[in-house]
Amino acid sequence: VPHGYSLSSCTTVAHKFNDSPYYERFKKICQKLKFEPLKLNQPLDAAADVIMPDRGHLDNNPKEVSKQDIIKCLDEIVNSNPLA
């Protein structure tokens, strides 16, 4: 999956999770680019296990992020179109 394509959904959900004032603006930009929803090739729990060690991103997030938060965000990314 190209980096920008994956960022469209992931960053949109991250803006929403963080109550970012840029959430709506970022979502509209991604909608104009007409990115398709992402698919995962593994269960959400397993994908969260891959993400959890990425302290470089998680420790710098404005809000503390738990594994359950990651699973919830991944669920939104793959099971409801965050760009709709």
C-alpha positions, 0 to 999 in steps of 0.5 A: 500500500503506498504510504500516502494512501495509507496515511489518508485513513490513518491520519484522518482517524488519528485527528479524530482520536486526538480531537484535532481542530484539523480533523474536518479539513484533513478529511475533506482533502482526503475525500477530494483525492477519492482514496479507497478504504484500507484493508488489513491482512491480519486481525485487528489485535495482531495489527495492534501488537505490531503498532504498540512497540512504535514508541517513536509515534505513540509517545509523541501523540498528544493523547496517551494511546492504549492497545484498545485505542489502537484496536478501536482506531483500526476498526474504524479504519477498516470497518467503516470508511473514515473518509465517507 
